[in-house]
Amino acid sequence: MELQPDVIFAQSTPALAVAQQASRSIPTVFAGVSDPVEQGFVSNLAHPGGNITGFANYEFSIAASHSHCAALPAGAMRPTSAQC
């Protein structure tokens, strides 16, 4: 990387892929990335390792705990978003 910035910010999955290719040493922060663990950007969200860290669009590991929200019968009272 020619400019050698102090940090790289990537705001999408494609931008993070380019940043990862550009440098393995410059700290990189991401937001708006879809499943960074599955895509191999970080080893896990709690301890990402390497030079990349950030915020995912969705935390896939908690998806199962929200499955009850979709399983309600028709006409049932829906829980608030705080419950889902």
N, C-alpha and C positions, 0 to 999 in steps of 0.2 A: 504494500500500500504506500503510495507516494507521499501523502500528506502527514502520516503518523499522528492521528488525533489521539487525545487522551482517553476518549471513550467513543463507542459507536452506538447509536440508537436505531433500532429496526422496528418499524411499526406494522409489519405484516410478515406472513410466512415467506413469501418470495424475497423480501428485503433481508430477512434473517439468513436465508440460504446464501445470498450474495455476500453478506457480512462474514459469515462463517468461512466461505471460500477465500475471502480477502485477507483474513488474519486469524491466527490461532492464539495470538498473544495480547492483542488490544482488548480491554474489557468491553463486552457487548451486552447491552440491555435491550430486551424486547418487550413489546406489548402487542396484543392483537394477533398472536400466533396460535394456530390451531394445533393442538396436541404436540407440544415441543418434545415430549419424551418419546412418543411413538415415532416421530420423524427423526429422532437421533440428534437433536440439537443439545439436549441436556440428559443426564443420566436419570434424574428425578427432580421434581419441583422443590422438594425440601432441601436437597443438597445437590445443586445442579452440576458442580464440578467444572473444571475447565475455565474458560474466560467468558462464558455466556450465562446470563441469568435474566429473569423477567417475569411477566404476567401472562398467563395463557387466556385465551378466549373463554374457556370452559374447563372446569376441573373434572375430568372424566372419572376419577376415582370415587367421586361422590354421586355419580349418576344413579347408581343402584339405590341409594337412600332416598332418591326423589321419585322412584318408580311408582310409589303408592299414589302419587298425584294423578297419574294417567289411568290408574286402575279403578277409579271411582265409577259406580254405576251411573247411567244417564239420570239426570235430575237431582243427583246428590249435591249437597252443598260443597262447593270447592273450597279447599283450604286457602288461606292467604298466601301470598308469595313468600312471606317470612317462614311459613311452615313447609314450603316446597323449596 
